[in-house]
Amino acid sequence: MVVHSAQRGGAQLVALGQARALRREYDLVVSVGAGPLRGAFADVATVVVRGPTCLPIWGASRRRWALQIGRALPDAGRLAWLIRRHRVDVVVVNSTVLVAPVVGARLAGVPAVVHAQEAPKSVAARRLFRVHGTLAHTCVAISPWIAQALGGGGRGPQQRRVQLL
């Protein structure tokens, strides 16, 4: 499981609830950064590893996008290595700001499930959503508008991969 932040927020609390439910049946490897919820994730995880690189979908400059993409690429390699090392079966990603775990899962040959909870309000964010819709095995969207941004507007093969929550 990859969580974009350990701060107290809605998406993070949903991910913590999912982790608590999944721990009964699975050994969890959780990638999460520093923050007040890191300890709660550590309580339900078999292993906690360094948090992932986030992309700046809310109004960042081109320079900032380039910098974060440059950081995400080696992070994808690190995550692919962790996926193989810990024999991870599926990668659950709690936010569309996280592309490195999806690429890492693809490199490691395991499916990735992305929870799309943010609104794609910029051109860059809409492009990022398309990347997730293309690379992730399954995307879970919270609205038809977000599903359409992911490429799940009922057209072609992606229709099977984008699920409405």
VENVEN-V152215 format. One record per backbone hydrogen bond with DSSP energy under -0.5 kcal/mol. NH is the residue of the N-H (numbers start at 0). CO is the residue of the C=O. If there is no record, write none. Layout:
BEGIN
nh = <NH:NH>
co = <CO:CO>
END
This chain:
BEGIN
nh = <1:2:5:8:12:13:14:15:16:17:18:19:20:21:22:23:24:25:27:29:29:30:31:31:36:37:40:41:42:43:43:44:45:46:48:54:56:58:59:64:65:66:67:68:69:70:71:72:73:74:75:76:77:78:79:80:81:82:83:84:85:86:87:90:91:92:92:93:97:98:102:103:104:105:106:107:108:108:109:110:112:113:113:114:115:115:116:119:120:125:126:127:128:129:130:131:132:133:134:135:136:137:138:139:140:140:141:146:147:148:149:150:151:155:157:158:159:160:161:162:162:164>
co = <91:30:33:6:8:9:10:11:12:13:14:15:16:17:18:20:21:21:25:27:46:0:29:48:5:34:36:37:38:39:40:40:27:27:29:96:54:56:55:60:61:62:63:64:65:66:67:68:69:70:71:72:73:74:75:76:77:78:79:80:81:83:82:110:89:90:112:1:94:96:98:99:100:101:102:103:104:105:104:88:90:111:137:92:113:139:114:117:118:121:122:123:124:125:126:127:128:129:130:131:111:111:160:113:138:162:115:142:143:144:145:147:146:153:154:155:156:157:157:138:160:140>
END
